[in-house]
């Protein structure tokens, strides 16, 4: 079994974006509701 197969099973539970950071990013970007973002090469994209 590849190492990611064992690590990846818990990934969505352990790599949850911090809601405080999400709120700060949203406020700083000041994007209109329904905006579309391109998340290129940003890992899990949890903060997109």
mmCIF entry with sequence, helices, sheets and N, C-alpha, C, O atoms, coordinates in Angstrom:
data_MODEL
# 
_entry.id   MODEL 
# 
_entity.id                         1 
_entity.type                       polymer 
_entity.pdbx_number_of_molecules   1 
# 
_entity_poly.entity_id                      1 
_entity_poly.type                           'polypeptide(L)' 
_entity_poly.nstd_linkage                   no 
_entity_poly.nstd_monomer                   no 
_entity_poly.pdbx_seq_one_letter_code       
;(UNK)(UNK)(UNK)(UNK)(UNK)(UNK)(UNK)(UNK)(UNK)(UNK)(UNK)(UNK)(UNK)(UNK)(UNK)(UNK)
(UNK)(UNK)(UNK)(UNK)(UNK)(UNK)(UNK)(UNK)(UNK)(UNK)(UNK)(UNK)(UNK)(UNK)(UNK)(UNK)
(UNK)(UNK)(UNK)(UNK)(UNK)(UNK)(UNK)(UNK)(UNK)(UNK)(UNK)(UNK)(UNK)(UNK)(UNK)(UNK)
;
_entity_poly.pdbx_seq_one_letter_code_can   XXXXXXXXXXXXXXXXXXXXXXXXXXXXXXXXXXXXXXXXXXXXXXXX 
_entity_poly.pdbx_strand_id                 A 
# 
loop_
_entity_poly_seq.entity_id 
_entity_poly_seq.num 
_entity_poly_seq.mon_id 
_entity_poly_seq.hetero 
1 1  UNK n 
1 2  UNK n 
1 3  UNK n 
1 4  UNK n 
1 5  UNK n 
1 6  UNK n 
1 7  UNK n 
1 8  UNK n 
1 9  UNK n 
1 10 UNK n 
1 11 UNK n 
1 12 UNK n 
1 13 UNK n 
1 14 UNK n 
1 15 UNK n 
1 16 UNK n 
1 17 UNK n 
1 18 UNK n 
1 19 UNK n 
1 20 UNK n 
1 21 UNK n 
1 22 UNK n 
1 23 UNK n 
1 24 UNK n 
1 25 UNK n 
1 26 UNK n 
1 27 UNK n 
1 28 UNK n 
1 29 UNK n 
1 30 UNK n 
1 31 UNK n 
1 32 UNK n 
1 33 UNK n 
1 34 UNK n 
1 35 UNK n 
1 36 UNK n 
1 37 UNK n 
1 38 UNK n 
1 39 UNK n 
1 40 UNK n 
1 41 UNK n 
1 42 UNK n 
1 43 UNK n 
1 44 UNK n 
1 45 UNK n 
1 46 UNK n 
1 47 UNK n 
1 48 UNK n 
# 
_struct_asym.id          A 
_struct_asym.entity_id   1 
# 
loop_
_struct_conf.conf_type_id 
_struct_conf.id 
_struct_conf.pdbx_PDB_helix_id 
_struct_conf.beg_label_comp_id 
_struct_conf.beg_label_asym_id 
_struct_conf.beg_label_seq_id 
_struct_conf.pdbx_beg_PDB_ins_code 
_struct_conf.end_label_comp_id 
_struct_conf.end_label_asym_id 
_struct_conf.end_label_seq_id 
_struct_conf.pdbx_end_PDB_ins_code 
_struct_conf.beg_auth_comp_id 
_struct_conf.beg_auth_asym_id 
_struct_conf.beg_auth_seq_id 
_struct_conf.end_auth_comp_id 
_struct_conf.end_auth_asym_id 
_struct_conf.end_auth_seq_id 
_struct_conf.pdbx_PDB_helix_class 
_struct_conf.details 
_struct_conf.pdbx_PDB_helix_length 
HELX_P HELX_P1 AA1 UNK A 3  ? UNK A 7  ? UNK A 3  UNK A 7  1 ? 5  
HELX_P HELX_P2 AA2 UNK A 8  ? UNK A 10 ? UNK A 8  UNK A 10 5 ? 3  
HELX_P HELX_P3 AA3 UNK A 11 ? UNK A 14 ? UNK A 11 UNK A 14 1 ? 4  
HELX_P HELX_P4 AA4 UNK A 19 ? UNK A 29 ? UNK A 19 UNK A 29 1 ? 11 
# 
_struct_conf_type.id          HELX_P 
_struct_conf_type.criteria    ? 
_struct_conf_type.reference   ? 
# 
loop_
_atom_site.group_PDB 
_atom_site.id 
_atom_site.type_symbol 
_atom_site.label_atom_id 
_atom_site.label_alt_id 
_atom_site.label_comp_id 
_atom_site.label_asym_id 
_atom_site.label_entity_id 
_atom_site.label_seq_id 
_atom_site.pdbx_PDB_ins_code 
_atom_site.Cartn_x 
_atom_site.Cartn_y 
_atom_site.Cartn_z 
_atom_site.occupancy 
_atom_site.B_iso_or_equiv 
_atom_site.pdbx_formal_charge 
_atom_site.auth_seq_id 
_atom_site.auth_comp_id 
_atom_site.auth_asym_id 
_atom_site.auth_atom_id 
_atom_site.pdbx_PDB_model_num 
ATOM 1   N N  . UNK A 1 1  ? 0.848   -1.174 0.000   1.00 0.00 ? 1  UNK A N  1 
ATOM 2   C CA . UNK A 1 1  ? 0.000   0.000  0.000   1.00 0.00 ? 1  UNK A CA 1 
ATOM 3   C C  . UNK A 1 1  ? 0.901   1.248  0.000   1.00 0.00 ? 1  UNK A C  1 
ATOM 4   O O  . UNK A 1 1  ? 1.830   1.347  0.801   1.00 0.00 ? 1  UNK A O  1 
ATOM 5   N N  . UNK A 1 2  ? 0.624   2.170  -0.882  1.00 0.00 ? 2  UNK A N  1 
ATOM 6   C CA . UNK A 1 2  ? 1.383   3.419  -0.931  1.00 0.00 ? 2  UNK A CA 1 
ATOM 7   C C  . UNK A 1 2  ? 1.098   4.237  0.327   1.00 0.00 ? 2  UNK A C  1 
ATOM 8   O O  . UNK A 1 2  ? 0.017   4.144  0.909   1.00 0.00 ? 2  UNK A O  1 
ATOM 9   N N  . UNK A 1 3  ? 2.073   5.033  0.734   1.00 0.00 ? 3  UNK A N  1 
ATOM 10  C CA . UNK A 1 3  ? 1.911   5.798  1.971   1.00 0.00 ? 3  UNK A CA 1 
ATOM 11  C C  . UNK A 1 3  ? 0.709   6.742  1.910   1.00 0.00 ? 3  UNK A C  1 
ATOM 12  O O  . UNK A 1 3  ? 0.017   6.927  2.910   1.00 0.00 ? 3  UNK A O  1 
ATOM 13  N N  . UNK A 1 4  ? 0.458   7.339  0.742   1.00 0.00 ? 4  UNK A N  1 
ATOM 14  C CA . UNK A 1 4  ? -0.692  8.244  0.648   1.00 0.00 ? 4  UNK A CA 1 
ATOM 15  C C  . UNK A 1 4  ? -2.000  7.511  0.858   1.00 0.00 ? 4  UNK A C  1 
ATOM 16  O O  . UNK A 1 4  ? -2.956  8.085  1.378   1.00 0.00 ? 4  UNK A O  1 
ATOM 17  N N  . UNK A 1 5  ? -2.056  6.248  0.461   1.00 0.00 ? 5  UNK A N  1 
ATOM 18  C CA . UNK A 1 5  ? -3.288  5.481  0.656   1.00 0.00 ? 5  UNK A CA 1 
ATOM 19  C C  . UNK A 1 5  ? -3.663  5.418  2.129   1.00 0.00 ? 5  UNK A C  1 
ATOM 20  O O  . UNK A 1 5  ? -4.847  5.421  2.465   1.00 0.00 ? 5  UNK A O  1 
ATOM 21  N N  . UNK A 1 6  ? -2.679  5.363  3.004   1.00 0.00 ? 6  UNK A N  1 
ATOM 22  C CA . UNK A 1 6  ? -2.993  5.327  4.432   1.00 0.00 ? 6  UNK A CA 1 
ATOM 23  C C  . UNK A 1 6  ? -3.185  6.730  4.999   1.00 0.00 ? 6  UNK A C  1 
ATOM 24  O O  . UNK A 1 6  ? -4.057  6.940  5.842   1.00 0.00 ? 6  UNK A O  1 
ATOM 25  N N  . UNK A 1 7  ? -2.388  7.681  4.550   1.00 0.00 ? 7  UNK A N  1 
ATOM 26  C CA . UNK A 1 7  ? -2.513  9.058  5.039   1.00 0.00 ? 7  UNK A CA 1 
ATOM 27  C C  . UNK A 1 7  ? -3.778  9.717  4.474   1.00 0.00 ? 7  UNK A C  1 
ATOM 28  O O  . UNK A 1 7  ? -4.493  10.416 5.192   1.00 0.00 ? 7  UNK A O  1 
ATOM 29  N N  . UNK A 1 8  ? -4.042  9.492  3.205   1.00 0.00 ? 8  UNK A N  1 
ATOM 30  C CA . UNK A 1 8  ? -5.139  10.155 2.519   1.00 0.00 ? 8  UNK A CA 1 
ATOM 31  C C  . UNK A 1 8  ? -6.522  9.842  3.051   1.00 0.00 ? 8  UNK A C  1 
ATOM 32  O O  . UNK A 1 8  ? -7.450  10.624 2.847   1.00 0.00 ? 8  UNK A O  1 
ATOM 33  N N  . UNK A 1 9  ? -6.679  8.732  3.720   1.00 0.00 ? 9  UNK A N  1 
ATOM 34  C CA . UNK A 1 9  ? -8.004  8.364  4.236   1.00 0.00 ? 9  UNK A CA 1 
ATOM 35  C C  . UNK A 1 9  ? -8.526  9.374  5.245   1.00 0.00 ? 9  UNK A C  1 
ATOM 36  O O  . UNK A 1 9  ? -9.736  9.581  5.332   1.00 0.00 ? 9  UNK A O  1 
ATOM 37  N N  . UNK A 1 10 ? -7.662  9.995  5.994   1.00 0.00 ? 10 UNK A N  1 
ATOM 38  C CA . UNK A 1 10 ? -8.069  10.968 7.012   1.00 0.00 ? 10 UNK A CA 1 
ATOM 39  C C  . UNK A 1 10 ? -7.879  12.418 6.557   1.00 0.00 ? 10 UNK A C  1 
ATOM 40  O O  . UNK A 1 10 ? -8.122  13.350 7.324   1.00 0.00 ? 10 UNK A O  1 
ATOM 41  N N  . UNK A 1 11 ? -7.450  12.601 5.325   1.00 0.00 ? 11 UNK A N  1 
ATOM 42  C CA . UNK A 1 11 ? -7.074  13.931 4.839   1.00 0.00 ? 11 UNK A CA 1 
ATOM 43  C C  . UNK A 1 11 ? -8.198  14.947 4.976   1.00 0.00 ? 11 UNK A C  1 
ATOM 44  O O  . UNK A 1 11 ? -7.959  16.069 5.424   1.00 0.00 ? 11 UNK A O  1 
ATOM 45  N N  . UNK A 1 12 ? -9.409  14.583 4.602   1.00 0.00 ? 12 UNK A N  1 
ATOM 46  C CA . UNK A 1 12 ? -10.517 15.554 4.663   1.00 0.00 ? 12 UNK A CA 1 
ATOM 47  C C  . UNK A 1 12 ? -10.908 15.887 6.102   1.00 0.00 ? 12 UNK A C  1 
ATOM 48  O O  . UNK A 1 12 ? -11.550 16.907 6.350   1.00 0.00 ? 12 UNK A O  1 
ATOM 49  N N  . UNK A 1 13 ? -10.531 15.045 7.033   1.00 0.00 ? 13 UNK A N  1 
ATOM 50  C CA . UNK A 1 13 ? -10.835 15.324 8.442   1.00 0.00 ? 13 UNK A CA 1 
ATOM 51  C C  . UNK A 1 13 ? -9.729  16.131 9.108   1.00 0.00 ? 13 UNK A C  1 
ATOM 52  O O  . UNK A 1 13 ? -9.987  16.883 10.048  1.00 0.00 ? 13 UNK A O  1 
ATOM 53  N N  . UNK A 1 14 ? -8.509  15.979 8.629   1.00 0.00 ? 14 UNK A N  1 
ATOM 54  C CA . UNK A 1 14 ? -7.382  16.648 9.285   1.00 0.00 ? 14 UNK A CA 1 
ATOM 55  C C  . UNK A 1 14 ? -6.940  17.921 8.584   1.00 0.00 ? 14 UNK A C  1 
ATOM 56  O O  . UNK A 1 14 ? -6.204  18.712 9.175   1.00 0.00 ? 14 UNK A O  1 
ATOM 57  N N  . UNK A 1 15 ? -7.354  18.143 7.364   1.00 0.00 ? 15 UNK A N  1 
ATOM 58  C CA . UNK A 1 15 ? -6.945  19.334 6.606   1.00 0.00 ? 15 UNK A CA 1 
ATOM 59  C C  . UNK A 1 15 ? -8.119  20.273 6.367   1.00 0.00 ? 15 UNK A C  1 
ATOM 60  O O  . UNK A 1 15 ? -8.357  20.708 5.240   1.00 0.00 ? 15 UNK A O  1 
ATOM 61  N N  . UNK A 1 16 ? -8.841  20.578 7.416   1.00 0.00 ? 16 UNK A N  1 
ATOM 62  C CA . UNK A 1 16 ? -10.012 21.454 7.325   1.00 0.00 ? 16 UNK A CA 1 
ATOM 63  C C  . UNK A 1 16 ? -9.545  22.908 7.400   1.00 0.00 ? 16 UNK A C  1 
ATOM 64  O O  . UNK A 1 16 ? -8.784  23.265 8.299   1.00 0.00 ? 16 UNK A O  1 
ATOM 65  N N  . UNK A 1 17 ? -9.991  23.744 6.470   1.00 0.00 ? 17 UNK A N  1 
ATOM 66  C CA . UNK A 1 17 ? -9.604  25.158 6.508   1.00 0.00 ? 17 UNK A CA 1 
ATOM 67  C C  . UNK A 1 17 ? -10.102 25.825 7.803   1.00 0.00 ? 17 UNK A C  1 
ATOM 68  O O  . UNK A 1 17 ? -11.201 25.537 8.276   1.00 0.00 ? 17 UNK A O  1 
ATOM 69  N N  . UNK A 1 18 ? -9.298  26.695 8.350   1.00 0.00 ? 18 UNK A N  1 
ATOM 70  C CA . UNK A 1 18 ? -9.664  27.448 9.554   1.00 0.00 ? 18 UNK A CA 1 
ATOM 71  C C  . UNK A 1 18 ? -10.715 28.494 9.164   1.00 0.00 ? 18 UNK A C  1 
ATOM 72  O O  . UNK A 1 18 ? -10.447 29.346 8.317   1.00 0.00 ? 18 UNK A O  1 
ATOM 73  N N  . UNK A 1 19 ? -11.906 28.439 9.770   1.00 0.00 ? 19 UNK A N  1 
ATOM 74  C CA . UNK A 1 19 ? -12.982 29.378 9.406   1.00 0.00 ? 19 UNK A CA 1 
ATOM 75  C C  . UNK A 1 19 ? -12.589 30.842 9.586   1.00 0.00 ? 19 UNK A C  1 
ATOM 76  O O  . UNK A 1 19 ? -13.088 31.703 8.860   1.00 0.00 ? 19 UNK A O  1 
ATOM 77  N N  . UNK A 1 20 ? -11.716 31.137 10.526  1.00 0.00 ? 20 UNK A N  1 
ATOM 78  C CA . UNK A 1 20 ? -11.275 32.530 10.739  1.00 0.00 ? 20 UNK A CA 1 
ATOM 79  C C  . UNK A 1 20 ? -10.457 33.014 9.557   1.00 0.00 ? 20 UNK A C  1 
ATOM 80  O O  . UNK A 1 20 ? -10.585 34.166 9.142   1.00 0.00 ? 20 UNK A O  1 
ATOM 81  N N  . UNK A 1 21 ? -9.614  32.140 9.009   1.00 0.00 ? 21 UNK A N  1 
ATOM 82  C CA . UNK A 1 21 ? -8.804  32.513 7.846   1.00 0.00 ? 21 UNK A CA 1 
ATOM 83  C C  . UNK A 1 21 ? -9.694  32.673 6.622   1.00 0.00 ? 21 UNK A C  1 
ATOM 84  O O  . UNK A 1 21 ? -9.519  33.607 5.841   1.00 0.00 ? 21 UNK A O  1 
ATOM 85  N N  . UNK A 1 22 ? -10.650 31.760 6.455   1.00 0.00 ? 22 UNK A N  1 
ATOM 86  C CA . UNK A 1 22 ? -11.592 31.842 5.327   1.00 0.00 ? 22 UNK A CA 1 
ATOM 87  C C  . UNK A 1 22 ? -12.336 33.171 5.369   1.00 0.00 ? 22 UNK A C  1 
ATOM 88  O O  . UNK A 1 22 ? -12.445 33.850 4.347   1.00 0.00 ? 22 UNK A O  1 
ATOM 89  N N  . UNK A 1 23 ? -12.848 33.549 6.535   1.00 0.00 ? 23 UNK A N  1 
ATOM 90  C CA . UNK A 1 23 ? -13.602 34.806 6.666   1.00 0.00 ? 23 UNK A CA 1 
ATOM 91  C C  . UNK A 1 23 ? -12.707 36.005 6.347   1.00 0.00 ? 23 UNK A C  1 
ATOM 92  O O  . UNK A 1 23 ? -13.139 36.944 5.679   1.00 0.00 ? 23 UNK A O  1 
ATOM 93  N N  . UNK A 1 24 ? -11.479 35.971 6.819   1.00 0.00 ? 24 UNK A N  1 
ATOM 94  C CA . UNK A 1 24 ? -10.545 37.070 6.549   1.00 0.00 ? 24 UNK A CA 1 
ATOM 95  C C  . UNK A 1 24 ? -10.246 37.193 5.067   1.00 0.00 ? 24 UNK A C  1 
ATOM 96  O O  . UNK A 1 24 ? -10.238 38.298 4.524   1.00 0.00 ? 24 UNK A O  1 
ATOM 97  N N  . UNK A 1 25 ? -10.002 36.071 4.408   1.00 0.00 ? 25 UNK A N  1 
ATOM 98  C CA . UNK A 1 25 ? -9.725  36.090 2.969   1.00 0.00 ? 25 UNK A CA 1 
ATOM 99  C C  . UNK A 1 25 ? -10.917 36.649 2.200   1.00 0.00 ? 25 UNK A C  1 
ATOM 100 O O  . UNK A 1 25 ? -10.754 37.486 1.312   1.00 0.00 ? 25 UNK A O  1 
ATOM 101 N N  . UNK A 1 26 ? -12.108 36.187 2.542   1.00 0.00 ? 26 UNK A N  1 
ATOM 102 C CA . UNK A 1 26 ? -13.323 36.665 1.867   1.00 0.00 ? 26 UNK A CA 1 
ATOM 103 C C  . UNK A 1 26 ? -13.465 38.172 2.040   1.00 0.00 ? 26 UNK A C  1 
ATOM 104 O O  . UNK A 1 26 ? -13.756 38.890 1.084   1.00 0.00 ? 26 UNK A O  1 
ATOM 105 N N  . UNK A 1 27 ? -13.259 38.645 3.264   1.00 0.00 ? 27 UNK A N  1 
ATOM 106 C CA . UNK A 1 27 ? -13.383 40.080 3.529   1.00 0.00 ? 27 UNK A CA 1 
ATOM 107 C C  . UNK A 1 27 ? -12.331 40.887 2.778   1.00 0.00 ? 27 UNK A C  1 
ATOM 108 O O  . UNK A 1 27 ? -12.637 41.956 2.251   1.00 0.00 ? 27 UNK A O  1 
ATOM 109 N N  . UNK A 1 28 ? -11.096 40.392 2.721   1.00 0.00 ? 28 UNK A N  1 
ATOM 110 C CA . UNK A 1 28 ? -10.029 41.120 2.034   1.00 0.00 ? 28 UNK A CA 1 
ATOM 111 C C  . UNK A 1 28 ? -10.229 41.166 0.520   1.00 0.00 ? 28 UNK A C  1 
ATOM 112 O O  . UNK A 1 28 ? -9.948  42.180 -0.117  1.00 0.00 ? 28 UNK A O  1 
ATOM 113 N N  . UNK A 1 29 ? -10.713 40.071 -0.048  1.00 0.00 ? 29 UNK A N  1 
ATOM 114 C CA . UNK A 1 29 ? -10.913 40.031 -1.497  1.00 0.00 ? 29 UNK A CA 1 
ATOM 115 C C  . UNK A 1 29 ? -12.105 40.866 -1.933  1.00 0.00 ? 29 UNK A C  1 
ATOM 116 O O  . UNK A 1 29 ? -12.117 41.418 -3.034  1.00 0.00 ? 29 UNK A O  1 
ATOM 117 N N  . UNK A 1 30 ? -13.110 40.956 -1.066  1.00 0.00 ? 30 UNK A N  1 
ATOM 118 C CA . UNK A 1 30 ? -14.306 41.752 -1.360  1.00 0.00 ? 30 UNK A CA 1 
ATOM 119 C C  . UNK A 1 30 ? -14.915 41.395 -2.718  1.00 0.00 ? 30 UNK A C  1 
ATOM 120 O O  . UNK A 1 30 ? -15.297 42.279 -3.486  1.00 0.00 ? 30 UNK A O  1 
ATOM 121 N N  . UNK A 1 31 ? -15.001 40.105 -3.004  1.00 0.00 ? 31 UNK A N  1 
ATOM 122 C CA . UNK A 1 31 ? -15.576 39.645 -4.264  1.00 0.00 ? 31 UNK A CA 1 
ATOM 123 C C  . UNK A 1 31 ? -17.097 39.595 -4.175  1.00 0.00 ? 31 UNK A C  1 
ATOM 124 O O  . UNK A 1 31 ? -17.648 39.318 -3.109  1.00 0.00 ? 31 UNK A O  1 
ATOM 125 N N  . UNK A 1 32 ? -17.774 39.859 -5.283  1.00 0.00 ? 32 UNK A N  1 
ATOM 126 C CA . UNK A 1 32 ? -19.229 39.749 -5.269  1.00 0.00 ? 32 UNK A CA 1 
ATOM 127 C C  . UNK A 1 32 ? -19.661 38.291 -5.083  1.00 0.00 ? 32 UNK A C  1 
ATOM 128 O O  . UNK A 1 32 ? -18.957 37.367 -5.491  1.00 0.00 ? 32 UNK A O  1 
ATOM 129 N N  . UNK A 1 33 ? -20.815 38.103 -4.468  1.00 0.00 ? 33 UNK A N  1 
ATOM 130 C CA . UNK A 1 33 ? -21.374 36.762 -4.268  1.00 0.00 ? 33 UNK A CA 1 
ATOM 131 C C  . UNK A 1 33 ? -21.463 36.040 -5.609  1.00 0.00 ? 33 UNK A C  1 
ATOM 132 O O  . UNK A 1 33 ? -21.872 36.630 -6.609  1.00 0.00 ? 33 UNK A O  1 
ATOM 133 N N  . UNK A 1 34 ? -21.083 34.774 -5.629  1.00 0.00 ? 34 UNK A N  1 
ATOM 134 C CA . UNK A 1 34 ? -21.153 33.968 -6.836  1.00 0.00 ? 34 UNK A CA 1 
ATOM 135 C C  . UNK A 1 34 ? -19.936 34.105 -7.747  1.00 0.00 ? 34 UNK A C  1 
ATOM 136 O O  . UNK A 1 34 ? -19.943 33.596 -8.868  1.00 0.00 ? 34 UNK A O  1 
ATOM 137 N N  . UNK A 1 35 ? -18.894 34.784 -7.277  1.00 0.00 ? 35 UNK A N  1 
ATOM 138 C CA . UNK A 1 35 ? -17.677 34.932 -8.088  1.00 0.00 ? 35 UNK A CA 1 
ATOM 139 C C  . UNK A 1 35 ? -17.073 33.569 -8.383  1.00 0.00 ? 35 UNK A C  1 
ATOM 140 O O  . UNK A 1 35 ? -17.224 32.626 -7.605  1.00 0.00 ? 35 UNK A O  1 
ATOM 141 N N  . UNK A 1 36 ? -16.394 33.478 -9.507  1.00 0.00 ? 36 UNK A N  1 
ATOM 142 C CA . UNK A 1 36 ? -15.722 32.244 -9.898  1.00 0.00 ? 36 UNK A CA 1 
ATOM 143 C C  . UNK A 1 36 ? -14.220 32.468 -9.764  1.00 0.00 ? 36 UNK A C  1 
ATOM 144 O O  . UNK A 1 36 ? -13.680 33.460 -10.254 1.00 0.00 ? 36 UNK A O  1 
ATOM 145 N N  . UNK A 1 37 ? -13.552 31.529 -9.091  1.00 0.00 ? 37 UNK A N  1 
ATOM 146 C CA . UNK A 1 37 ? -12.109 31.628 -8.888  1.00 0.00 ? 37 UNK A CA 1 
ATOM 147 C C  . UNK A 1 37 ? -11.416 30.465 -9.574  1.00 0.00 ? 37 UNK A C  1 
ATOM 148 O O  . UNK A 1 37 ? -11.969 29.370 -9.669  1.00 0.00 ? 37 UNK A O  1 
ATOM 149 N N  . UNK A 1 38 ? -10.208 30.707 -10.049 1.00 0.00 ? 38 UNK A N  1 
ATOM 150 C CA . UNK A 1 38 ? -9.388  29.635 -10.587 1.00 0.00 ? 38 UNK A CA 1 
ATOM 151 C C  . UNK A 1 38 ? -8.317  29.308 -9.554  1.00 0.00 ? 38 UNK A C  1 
ATOM 152 O O  . UNK A 1 38 ? -7.479  30.149 -9.231  1.00 0.00 ? 38 UNK A O  1 
ATOM 153 N N  . UNK A 1 39 ? -8.348  28.101 -9.045  1.00 0.00 ? 39 UNK A N  1 
ATOM 154 C CA . UNK A 1 39 ? -7.402  27.658 -8.020  1.00 0.00 ? 39 UNK A CA 1 
ATOM 155 C C  . UNK A 1 39 ? -6.400  26.737 -8.692  1.00 0.00 ? 39 UNK A C  1 
ATOM 156 O O  . UNK A 1 39 ? -6.649  25.540 -8.828  1.00 0.00 ? 39 UNK A O  1 
ATOM 157 N N  . UNK A 1 40 ? -5.266  27.289 -9.113  1.00 0.00 ? 40 UNK A N  1 
ATOM 158 C CA . UNK A 1 40 ? -4.291  26.534 -9.882  1.00 0.00 ? 40 UNK A CA 1 
ATOM 159 C C  . UNK A 1 40 ? -3.055  26.251 -9.022  1.00 0.00 ? 40 UNK A C  1 
ATOM 160 O O  . UNK A 1 40 ? -2.335  27.168 -8.627  1.00 0.00 ? 40 UNK A O  1 
ATOM 161 N N  . UNK A 1 41 ? -2.828  24.984 -8.745  1.00 0.00 ? 41 UNK A N  1 
ATOM 162 C CA . UNK A 1 41 ? -1.646  24.591 -7.995  1.00 0.00 ? 41 UNK A CA 1 
ATOM 163 C C  . UNK A 1 41 ? -1.657  25.003 -6.548  1.00 0.00 ? 41 UNK A C  1 
ATOM 164 O O  . UNK A 1 41 ? -0.596  25.261 -5.980  1.00 0.00 ? 41 UNK A O  1 
ATOM 165 N N  . UNK A 1 42 ? -2.812  25.075 -5.933  1.00 0.00 ? 42 UNK A N  1 
ATOM 166 C CA . UNK A 1 42 ? -2.904  25.540 -4.542  1.00 0.00 ? 42 UNK A CA 1 
ATOM 167 C C  . UNK A 1 42 ? -3.228  24.408 -3.581  1.00 0.00 ? 42 UNK A C  1 
ATOM 168 O O  . UNK A 1 42 ? -3.927  24.621 -2.591  1.00 0.00 ? 42 UNK A O  1 
ATOM 169 N N  . UNK A 1 43 ? -2.745  23.240 -3.851  1.00 0.00 ? 43 UNK A N  1 
ATOM 170 C CA . UNK A 1 43 ? -2.984  22.115 -2.929  1.00 0.00 ? 43 UNK A CA 1 
ATOM 171 C C  . UNK A 1 43 ? -4.439  21.700 -2.914  1.00 0.00 ? 43 UNK A C  1 
ATOM 172 O O  . UNK A 1 43 ? -5.041  21.462 -3.961  1.00 0.00 ? 43 UNK A O  1 
ATOM 173 N N  . UNK A 1 44 ? -5.000  21.617 -1.716  1.00 0.00 ? 44 UNK A N  1 
ATOM 174 C CA . UNK A 1 44 ? -6.373  21.140 -1.580  1.00 0.00 ? 44 UNK A CA 1 
ATOM 175 C C  . UNK A 1 44 ? -7.407  22.181 -1.997  1.00 0.00 ? 44 UNK A C  1 
ATOM 176 O O  . UNK A 1 44 ? -8.566  21.844 -2.241  1.00 0.00 ? 44 UNK A O  1 
ATOM 177 N N  . UNK A 1 45 ? -6.995  23.434 -2.080  1.00 0.00 ? 45 UNK A N  1 
ATOM 178 C CA . UNK A 1 45 ? -7.949  24.484 -2.449  1.00 0.00 ? 45 UNK A CA 1 
ATOM 179 C C  . UNK A 1 45 ? -8.906  24.835 -1.331  1.00 0.00 ? 45 UNK A C  1 
ATOM 180 O O  . UNK A 1 45 ? -9.955  25.434 -1.568  1.00 0.00 ? 45 UNK A O  1 
ATOM 181 N N  . UNK A 1 46 ? -8.548  24.464 -0.109  1.00 0.00 ? 46 UNK A N  1 
ATOM 182 C CA . UNK A 1 46 ? -9.422  24.704 1.032   1.00 0.00 ? 46 UNK A CA 1 
ATOM 183 C C  . UNK A 1 46 ? -9.732  26.167 1.281   1.00 0.00 ? 46 UNK A C  1 
ATOM 184 O O  . UNK A 1 46 ? -10.758 26.492 1.877   1.00 0.00 ? 46 UNK A O  1 
ATOM 185 N N  . UNK A 1 47 ? -8.860  27.047 0.833   1.00 0.00 ? 47 UNK A N  1 
ATOM 186 C CA . UNK A 1 47 ? -9.108  28.472 1.059   1.00 0.00 ? 47 UNK A CA 1 
ATOM 187 C C  . UNK A 1 47 ? -9.631  29.172 -0.190  1.00 0.00 ? 47 UNK A C  1 
ATOM 188 O O  . UNK A 1 47 ? -9.752  30.397 -0.211  1.00 0.00 ? 47 UNK A O  1 
ATOM 189 N N  . UNK A 1 48 ? -9.938  28.412 -1.214  1.00 0.00 ? 48 UNK A N  1 
ATOM 190 C CA . UNK A 1 48 ? -10.553 29.007 -2.388  1.00 0.00 ? 48 UNK A CA 1 
ATOM 191 C C  . UNK A 1 48 ? -12.049 29.005 -2.196  1.00 0.00 ? 48 UNK A C  1 
ATOM 192 O O  . UNK A 1 48 ? -12.784 29.464 -3.070  1.00 0.00 ? 48 UNK A O  1 
# 
